Amino acid sequence: MKSFGYSNWKIQKYSFGVISVLSIVAWIISTLLATAAMSSVSYVLAFYGLAIPMAITWWPFIVSAIIIELPSLVVY
């Protein structure tokens, strides 16, 4: 972006403003889709009498949200 004439301030504002919001939205959507996919596979296997020992707990969602937001917390 620097080669297009943008100042450092505009590059930082774009990178840590709009992109951070979009990354949070993408994280929410992908987390919901992954959870739905895991649950669907589990239900289908249970329907056929099979099982995969897996559990969906609450803490991976919190940890991944913190990891995604960590760079923006450090910058601001």
C-alpha atoms as one frame of an Amber mdcrd trajectory, in Angstrom:
protein
   0.000   0.000   0.000   2.973   2.248   0.579   3.781   2.058  -3.153   0.300
   3.409  -3.919   1.015   6.552  -1.899  -0.742   5.740   1.358   0.805   7.154
   4.517   1.843   4.918   7.393  -1.104   6.184   9.452  -3.624   5.198   6.748
  -2.036   1.781   6.358  -2.173   1.160  10.112  -5.736   2.446  10.345  -6.826
   0.097   7.557  -4.848  -2.884   8.833  -5.929  -2.667  12.454  -9.346  -1.065
  11.993 -11.387  -2.628   9.218  -9.380  -5.820   9.030  -9.689  -6.474  12.781
 -13.471  -6.175  12.607 -13.589  -8.475   9.591 -11.346 -11.012  11.329 -13.707
 -11.106  14.320 -16.694 -11.663  12.028 -14.804 -14.385  10.133 -13.832 -16.032
  13.434 -17.448 -16.085  14.633 -18.727 -17.551  11.365 -15.972 -20.170  11.102
 -16.349 -21.187  14.751 -20.077 -21.688  14.317 -19.582 -23.654  11.087 -16.884
 -25.873  12.614 -19.014 -26.576  15.689 -22.026 -27.381  13.511 -19.935 -29.691
  11.326 -18.533 -31.570  14.330 -21.980 -31.955  15.842 -23.468 -33.111  12.535
 -20.806 -35.769  12.065 -21.321 -36.949  15.626 -25.104 -37.198  15.167 -24.795
 -39.061  11.857 -22.332 -41.543  13.333 -24.548 -42.035  16.395 -27.504 -42.682
  14.087 -25.568 -45.555  12.487 -24.438 -46.880  15.861 -20.876 -45.611  15.634
 -19.101 -43.134  17.859 -16.037 -40.937  17.904 -15.043 -39.815  21.392 -14.992
 -36.036  21.106 -16.261 -33.313  23.336 -17.033 -29.690  22.575 -15.945 -27.549
  25.498 -16.185 -23.821  26.035 -12.533 -22.877  26.560 -11.134 -23.336  22.995
 -13.524 -20.645  21.754 -12.289 -18.181  24.364  -8.617 -18.979  23.759  -8.916
 -18.619  19.988 -10.748 -15.285  20.378  -7.948 -14.006  22.621  -5.292 -15.161
  20.151  -7.045 -13.396  17.284  -7.496 -10.150  19.216  -4.042 -10.126  20.820
  -2.329  -8.167  18.000  -4.940  -5.411  18.060  -4.709  -5.154  21.850  -0.943
  -4.737  21.647  -1.145  -2.058  18.923  -3.799   0.082  20.590
